[in-house]
Amino acid sequence: MFNFLKSKINKAGNIQRPFKSSENQEERTTILGIKNFQVIESYKQLRTNVMFAMSAKDVNVVEFSSSFPGEGKSITSANMAIAMAQTGAKVLLIDCDLRKSVQHKVFKVSNKVGLSSILGKMATLEDVVHKNVAENLDLITGGPVPPNPSELIASKHMEEFIGKVKEVYDYVIIDTPPINIVSDALELSQYTGGLVLVTRQGITTYDDVKSSLQSAKFLNVNILGLIINGVKEEKFKSYGKYGKYGKYGKYKKYSKYGSYSYK
């Protein structure tokens, strides 16, 4: 998996095509608010690839993570969930980044209760789920920051929760913390079907990815794929009556963690 990587990831290799972001586009904008054909088609292709990988492994729960903050895993997981829901499948998106949750900001919903409330036995699934944040898509936000997020993620309550939701939904997409920052994503992998690693061209290094994948391999985590954000393509060939694709611009830096909090 490393043979297409250099000191900075700078080639697409065998991965998803890039998507464009306008300079005026707000951070964390989902494909519901994007009219750019290139962006939408990129996510459709990504959806096909991820759904195929999940089908091949006979799983319906998948994590999206990254090596470090700022690589786009949260907006990618949100858009992946939306794209899968657009097929008519019943999809649940879970914000499992309990220290730095952002999905409530992406979908503009309350975060007064969420996953931490369920795991802390302060609320039920029915209390916290936001129904139809997009067609066929439900959302569970991170909730209040708990004092022991890693312990909650590794708890029996989490195992029971994942076991319940995977029976209710066709697909469950989980936004997890960066692998090289905290252990939560790797802890959670024992309850999920696999992990998709999100990287960013020019930011994520070879060593970042190598470290993440080695940690995952040590725990026998099923790596479903690798996504690179920010890849520039010079030109696309004409596409039937839709004409020519233009030049992809630089993918805007959506995910601004700043300093990572350990509250």
Buried (B, 14 or more C-beta within 10 A) or exposed (E): EEEBBEEEBBEBEEBBBBBBBEEEBEBBBBBBEBEBBBBBBBBBBBBEBBBEBBEEEEBBBBBBBBBBBBBBBBBBBBBBBBBBBBBEBBBBBBBBBBBBBBBBBBBEBEBEBBBBBBBBEBBEBEEBBBEEBBEBBBBBBBBBBBEEBBEBBBBEBBEEBBEEBBEEBBBBBBBBBBBBBBBBBBBBBEBBBBBBBBBBBBBBBBEBBBBBBEBBEEEEBBBBBBBBBBBBBEEEEEEEEEEEBEEBBBBBBBBEBEEBEEE
